Amino acid sequence: MITERYRQAYVNGAAHWMAFHQGTLLTHFRYTILSFNMSDEIFNEILVPDSITSEGSLVVFKESLCLFQQCVNDNDQHYSVWIMKEYGVATSWAKLFRIDLCGGLWRPLGLRKNGEVIFSTRDEDLVSCNYQSKRISYLGIHGTSGDGYLNWHAFYTDTYVESLVLLNKLESPENTVVSGQNKKNEEEGEQKEAGSK
């Protein structure tokens, strides 16, 4: 089952969502990842580490699937960040680091190229957190206010891949005619210049 709060992560040609199996007994409840391969149009299941027993969210970091695992105990609230080193291999999950929910940090949204975690705060600010130095940088972006459920959707981040392909410069019959006409005009211009010398 997938709930609407779980965001998707797109990596390796597939969309991924956190999901869970709910059995008849509490012991049969477990988290998993549901993937949908866009080219084959096939659903698959990717297992998460056995220690993932609480809610989490998926992001992409350095072209790998990552998982933010929420850990809430009495006086210990933190997120563990996991990365799947080899796509589709359940045994390749590795814990990258742990980040404590201090300084008003509330919900992780993604990872930056430099490894810092983008968080929303309880005051609806967008911040970047260096987990090693525990330095929090405010990014100057303030979200909407509302109850806990509305704040869940105040910010959204996603990954993208830069491309040098110019869509308006693709080869087409129209461009070929224009290119041919331009070449003819250039040749006529060169002949005029040669004749005037």
LUMFI-865318 format. One record per residue (C-alpha): chain; x, y, z; residue number from 1; residue in three letters. Coordinates in nm, 2 decimals. Layout:
// residues N
<A,<X,Y,Z>,NUM,ala> ...
This chain:
// residues 197
<A,<0.00,0.00,0.00>,1,met> <A,<0.13,0.35,-0.09>,2,ile> <A,<0.00,0.65,0.10>,3,thr> <A,<-0.02,1.00,-0.05>,4,glu> <A,<0.25,1.14,0.18>,5,arg> <A,<0.52,0.92,0.02>,6,tyr> <A,<0.69,1.11,-0.25>,7,arg> <A,<0.84,0.93,-0.55>,8,gln> <A,<1.21,0.91,-0.65>,9,ala> <A,<1.30,0.85,-1.02>,10,tyr> <A,<1.62,0.66,-1.08>,11,val> <A,<1.75,0.39,-1.32>,12,asn> <A,<1.45,0.44,-1.55>,13,gly> <A,<1.19,0.37,-1.28>,14,ala> <A,<0.97,0.56,-1.04>,15,ala> <A,<0.99,0.44,-0.68>,16,his> <A,<0.76,0.49,-0.38>,17,trp> <A,<0.78,0.38,-0.01>,18,met> <A,<0.51,0.13,0.05>,19,ala> <A,<0.41,-0.12,0.32>,20,phe> <A,<0.26,-0.46,0.35>,21,his> <A,<-0.01,-0.49,0.61>,22,gln> <A,<-0.08,-0.84,0.73>,23,gly> <A,<-0.34,-0.96,0.97>,24,thr> <A,<-0.10,-0.94,1.27>,25,leu> <A,<0.12,-0.65,1.37>,26,leu> <A,<0.42,-0.86,1.31>,27,thr> <A,<0.33,-0.90,0.94>,28,his> <A,<0.36,-0.52,0.89>,29,phe> <A,<0.67,-0.43,0.69>,30,arg> <A,<0.80,-0.15,0.48>,31,tyr> <A,<0.92,-0.20,0.12>,32,thr> <A,<0.98,0.00,-0.20>,33,ile> <A,<0.75,-0.03,-0.50>,34,leu> <A,<0.91,0.05,-0.83>,35,ser> <A,<0.76,0.10,-1.18>,36,phe> <A,<0.99,0.06,-1.47>,37,asn> <A,<0.89,0.31,-1.74>,38,met> <A,<1.02,0.13,-2.04>,39,ser> <A,<0.90,-0.22,-1.95>,40,asp> <A,<0.59,-0.10,-1.77>,41,glu> <A,<0.65,-0.35,-1.50>,42,ile> <A,<0.60,-0.31,-1.12>,43,phe> <A,<0.87,-0.46,-0.89>,44,asn> <A,<0.94,-0.47,-0.52>,45,glu> <A,<1.27,-0.37,-0.37>,46,ile> <A,<1.34,-0.48,-0.01>,47,leu> <A,<1.46,-0.23,0.25>,48,val> <A,<1.70,-0.32,0.53>,49,pro> <A,<1.54,-0.53,0.81>,50,asp> <A,<1.61,-0.25,1.06>,51,ser> <A,<1.37,-0.01,0.87>,52,ile> <A,<1.07,-0.04,1.10>,53,thr> <A,<0.94,0.31,1.08>,54,ser> <A,<0.82,0.55,0.82>,55,glu> <A,<1.07,0.69,0.57>,56,gly> <A,<1.09,0.87,0.24>,57,ser> <A,<1.29,0.82,-0.08>,58,leu> <A,<1.52,1.06,-0.26>,59,val> <A,<1.79,1.04,-0.53>,60,val> <A,<2.15,1.12,-0.44>,61,phe> <A,<2.44,1.08,-0.70>,62,lys> <A,<2.21,0.87,-0.92>,63,glu> <A,<2.14,0.62,-0.64>,64,ser> <A,<1.83,0.55,-0.45>,65,leu> <A,<1.84,0.68,-0.09>,66,cys> <A,<1.61,0.64,0.20>,67,leu> <A,<1.55,0.87,0.50>,68,phe> <A,<1.44,0.66,0.79>,69,gln> <A,<1.26,0.84,1.07>,70,gln> <A,<1.36,0.73,1.42>,71,cys> <A,<1.16,0.86,1.71>,72,val> <A,<1.23,0.73,2.06>,73,asn> <A,<1.18,0.90,2.40>,74,asp> <A,<1.46,1.16,2.39>,75,asn> <A,<1.62,1.06,2.06>,76,asp> <A,<1.47,1.19,1.74>,77,gln> <A,<1.68,1.16,1.43>,78,his> <A,<1.68,1.04,1.07>,79,tyr> <A,<1.91,0.78,0.93>,80,ser> <A,<2.02,0.82,0.57>,81,val> <A,<2.06,0.49,0.37>,82,trp> <A,<2.19,0.45,0.01>,83,ile> <A,<2.15,0.15,-0.22>,84,met> <A,<2.50,0.11,-0.36>,85,lys> <A,<2.39,-0.14,-0.63>,86,glu> <A,<2.05,-0.08,-0.78>,87,tyr> <A,<1.80,-0.35,-0.71>,88,gly> <A,<2.03,-0.55,-0.47>,89,val> <A,<1.87,-0.55,-0.12>,90,ala> <A,<2.20,-0.65,0.04>,91,thr> <A,<2.37,-0.34,-0.10>,92,ser> <A,<2.19,-0.09,0.13>,93,trp> <A,<2.45,0.10,0.34>,94,ala> <A,<2.38,0.35,0.62>,95,lys> <A,<2.55,0.68,0.52>,96,leu> <A,<2.49,0.89,0.83>,97,phe> <A,<2.25,0.99,1.10>,98,arg> <A,<2.12,1.34,1.16>,99,ile> <A,<1.97,1.46,1.48>,100,asp> <A,<1.65,1.67,1.48>,101,leu> <A,<1.79,1.97,1.66>,102,cys> <A,<1.76,2.34,1.59>,103,gly> <A,<1.40,2.31,1.48>,104,gly> <A,<1.47,2.06,1.20>,105,leu> <A,<1.15,1.88,1.11>,106,trp> <A,<1.14,1.69,0.78>,107,arg> <A,<1.42,1.61,0.53>,108,pro> <A,<1.34,1.69,0.17>,109,leu> <A,<1.65,1.59,-0.02>,110,gly> <A,<2.03,1.58,-0.05>,111,leu> <A,<2.24,1.84,-0.22>,112,arg> <A,<2.54,1.75,-0.44>,113,lys> <A,<2.77,1.84,-0.15>,114,asn> <A,<2.59,1.59,0.08>,115,gly> <A,<2.41,1.85,0.29>,116,glu> <A,<2.05,1.77,0.38>,117,val> <A,<1.77,2.01,0.28>,118,ile> <A,<1.52,2.03,0.56>,119,phe> <A,<1.20,2.21,0.64>,120,ser> <A,<1.18,2.34,0.99>,121,thr> <A,<0.90,2.36,1.24>,122,arg> <A,<0.87,2.73,1.16>,123,asp> <A,<0.83,2.65,0.79>,124,glu> <A,<1.18,2.77,0.68>,125,asp> <A,<1.39,2.59,0.42>,126,leu> <A,<1.74,2.51,0.55>,127,val> <A,<2.05,2.32,0.45>,128,ser> <A,<2.22,2.11,0.72>,129,cys> <A,<2.57,1.99,0.72>,130,asn> <A,<2.55,1.66,0.92>,131,tyr> <A,<2.92,1.66,1.01>,132,gln> <A,<2.96,2.01,1.15>,133,ser> <A,<2.59,2.03,1.25>,134,lys> <A,<2.58,2.38,1.08>,135,arg> <A,<2.24,2.49,0.97>,136,ile> <A,<2.22,2.74,0.68>,137,ser> <A,<1.89,2.93,0.63>,138,tyr> <A,<1.81,2.95,0.26>,139,leu> <A,<1.58,3.25,0.28>,140,gly> <A,<1.27,3.06,0.17>,141,ile> <A,<0.97,3.05,0.40>,142,his> <A,<0.68,2.81,0.34>,143,gly> <A,<0.31,2.84,0.41>,144,thr> <A,<0.18,2.79,0.76>,145,ser> <A,<-0.09,2.55,0.87>,146,gly> <A,<-0.15,2.24,1.07>,147,asp> <A,<0.10,1.95,1.06>,148,gly> <A,<-0.06,1.79,0.76>,149,tyr> <A,<-0.06,2.10,0.55>,150,leu> <A,<0.31,2.17,0.64>,151,asn> <A,<0.39,1.83,0.51>,152,trp> <A,<0.32,1.97,0.16>,153,his> <A,<0.47,2.32,0.21>,154,ala> <A,<0.79,2.23,0.04>,155,phe> <A,<0.88,1.98,-0.23>,156,tyr> <A,<1.22,1.91,-0.38>,157,thr> <A,<1.31,1.69,-0.68>,158,asp> <A,<1.63,1.60,-0.87>,159,thr> <A,<1.70,1.68,-1.23>,160,tyr> <A,<1.96,1.61,-1.49>,161,val> <A,<2.11,1.89,-1.69>,162,glu> <A,<2.10,1.85,-2.07>,163,ser> <A,<2.28,2.02,-2.35>,164,leu> <A,<2.02,1.92,-2.61>,165,val> <A,<1.85,2.22,-2.76>,166,leu> <A,<1.49,2.12,-2.84>,167,leu> <A,<1.44,2.40,-3.10>,168,asn> <A,<1.76,2.30,-3.29>,169,lys> <A,<1.66,1.94,-3.37>,170,leu> <A,<1.69,1.83,-3.73>,171,glu> <A,<1.36,1.85,-3.91>,172,ser> <A,<1.25,1.91,-4.27>,173,pro> <A,<1.18,2.27,-4.19>,174,glu> <A,<1.53,2.33,-4.05>,175,asn> <A,<1.68,2.15,-4.35>,176,thr> <A,<1.51,2.39,-4.60>,177,val> <A,<1.61,2.69,-4.39>,178,val> <A,<1.96,2.56,-4.36>,179,ser> <A,<1.98,2.50,-4.74>,180,gly> <A,<1.84,2.85,-4.80>,181,gln> <A,<2.08,3.00,-4.55>,182,asn> <A,<2.37,2.82,-4.72>,183,lys> <A,<2.26,2.95,-5.07>,184,lys> <A,<2.24,3.30,-4.92>,185,asn> <A,<2.59,3.27,-4.77>,186,glu> <A,<2.73,3.15,-5.10>,187,glu> <A,<2.57,3.44,-5.29>,188,glu> <A,<2.71,3.68,-5.02>,189,gly> <A,<3.06,3.53,-5.06>,190,glu> <A,<3.04,3.57,-5.44>,191,gln> <A,<2.94,3.93,-5.41>,192,lys> <A,<3.23,4.00,-5.17>,193,glu> <A,<3.48,3.83,-5.41>,194,ala> <A,<3.34,4.03,-5.70>,195,gly> <A,<3.38,4.36,-5.52>,196,ser> <A,<3.74,4.31,-5.45>,197,lys> 
